[in-house]
Every structure is written in C-alpha cells, then in structure tokens.
Amino acid sequence: MLQCHMHFDIFTLFPGIFESPLRESMLKRAIDSGLLEVQLHNIRDYAEGRHQVTDDYPYGGGGGMVMKPEPVFSAVETVLGFEMSSAMRNEAEAAVRQPNSEIPIILLTPQGRPFNQQLAFELAGYDRVALICGRYEGFDERIREHLATDEISIGDYVLTGGELAALVILDAVIRLRPGVLGDPTGAVDDSHAGGLLEYPHYTRPPEFRGWQVPEVLLSGNHAKVERWRREQALRRTWLRRPELLERAELTDSERAFLQQLSQKE
C-alpha cells in the first residue's frame, strides 16, 4: 500500500500547547517516519505594531475580546501562499468535499459542523489541511465569511481555545492514513468506523479475580470469533447508542439478532 505524508498547518496564539502531544506515542512515530508533518504558526507573529495585538473589544459592546481579522488573514495567506478572493473562496468551498483538490482552511468553532468518524475519513483524503484555533470570545466574522472554507466543532460544549480541538482532529485523522497504525486494519475495526460501537476486547490472563474470558475467544474457531464480535458490537450499540443502528448496514440475520434483544428487554 502506497504511503505518503500528510501536512497540517496549525494557526494558533499558543503553539506551546502542541509541543508535548507531538512528542509522544502515535503522533511522534508518524512524524519520525515521515508520514506526518505539523507546522505550527503563531498568529501573533503576523500582527502589526510594537505590541502585536491580536484581539480587540467587540463592536456593539459585550463581554470578552474578539480576534482581529488582520493577523489571521496575514498568517494564513502568507503560509499558504495566496490571497483568497471571494471567487477563490467559493471554489474552495465547492471543492472541500473533493479530496486532494484544495487545501481545506478549517475554523475550529462550536458553531461548526460536528466532527465524527465520517468527517475524519473525509479529511484523511487530503494531503494538506489548515486548522485555525480561536481564542477569547471568538473570531471577527470576516474570518468566517471570507477566509475559512469549513467550520468544525468537536462537541456541544465550549473550550478555552481551539488548540485541544485541533489535536483531537489531528489524532483522529492521521491514524486513518496508510502506515500510521501498526495494525493495517486497526482503524477499520474502531468504534464508529463501520457504523457500530466496537466489540469487547480481552487479553491474558484467561481468568482474573474470578472473571473469565469468553470461551469463544479461546476456541481458535475464527468464524465463531468473528460472529461473536459482530454480535457484541450490535449488542453494545443497541444498549448505548441505538440511534447509530438506523444508519448501519445490517444483514437480515443481524436484524433478527437485534429483534431478539428487543424481545428479551
């Protein structure tokens, strides 16, 4: 399988937040192996004036500060090497769902479309992605309207800034690229990858404090193991996230299995 590297440009006021996560575990291995490149761009470096101000009071009053448009535009346009006109932005928006056709410029905001496994697969189709991390009360709306090509939220809650959201997206996306995980099929079996929650896992010892590993997993019968795992994934999804079953691709026998679960309830 062809392995090629993926490039992330992350625009932030606090690049130090990324230092430790990028030096650990899977992200470090992906960087060391050349499969991942992350460039951190300090938005403050692109602010004009002696004090390099990146925020100001909101027009119309209200609490909090708002990120100014000039340094954000300057940072993104300088790094990506273009000035985004309205026509270019419309083209980028049209291409955002066509992998490798453009560089998505993603605003991390609670107002964005929800991040999920399907969206992670979508972004993994690009070779380069730009993430803009917000701070303070929010962005000047002109950043949203005339610079970003997409907006993503990692959940219905508010964080202090977009840096943690950027790390979540970075981690979820890069593990889907060929060669990043040690197990080539690891991402395929993950929760949500196939529309269901993942089945239970067990390892040695076969008995711990009187709790036994299911006998089927010790049987050596691969067909029975696969069937058990699928049924356990169905059962766990039915118990915890039943709404996911509405979109999952199920066989007639799997639907019958779910019907049996419902009858036992």
Summary of the structure (lengths in Angstrom):
residues: 265
radius of gyration: 22.5
end to end distance: 45.4
largest distance: 70.8
contacts: 722
relative contact order: 0.13
helix: 41%
strand: 17%
